[in-house]
Amino acid sequence: IKCLMESLEDEISQAEDSLLQAASSFPMYGRVHCITRAFQKLPLHDLQLVSEWRLVVERLLLLSYRLSAVVSPVIQSSSPEGLIPMDTDSGKQFLTIINSPQQERVLHSAVVS
């Protein structure tokens, strides 16, 4: 769980810098899902090292607040397709991301599948 949280923290930092770039290159949903499932599998009635787990949960709550602050403008938008926050040169940045070789591979693999 700690390893997943470290990666998620890096991804949140990327999203805080540029949500558009992070959505393209650092999707967080899978990592958040894995953390959620790992916590669901913990034997809470027989948990060892409670003080250490308390620190993990505190850190996870802080990460959750950061994540919520980053993605809420998009997921809470009344627009059905979500809102793409506009930052400076966002049009150029959007085209750069969409036309990047990595994105082309992602789109190609989605079409092939």
VENMO-V275939 format. One record per backbone hydrogen bond with DSSP energy under -0.5 kcal/mol. CO is the residue of the C=O (numbers start at 1). NH is the residue of the N-H. If there is no record, write none. Layout:
# VENMO-V275939
CO;NH
CO;NH
This chain:
# VENMO-V275939
1;5
2;6
3;7
4;8
5;9
6;10
7;11
8;12
9;13
10;14
11;15
12;16
13;17
14;18
18;22
19;23
20;24
21;25
22;26
28;32
29;33
30;34
31;35
32;36
33;37
34;38
35;39
36;40
37;41
38;42
39;42
42;44
43;46
44;47
49;52
49;53
50;54
51;55
52;56
53;57
54;58
55;59
56;60
57;61
58;62
59;63
60;64
61;65
62;66
63;67
64;68
65;69
66;70
67;71
68;72
71;74
71;75
72;76
74;77
74;83
79;82
83;85
85;87
87;90
89;93
90;94
91;95
92;96
93;97
94;98
95;99
97;100
100;104
101;105
102;106
103;107
104;108
105;109
106;110
107;111
108;112
109;113
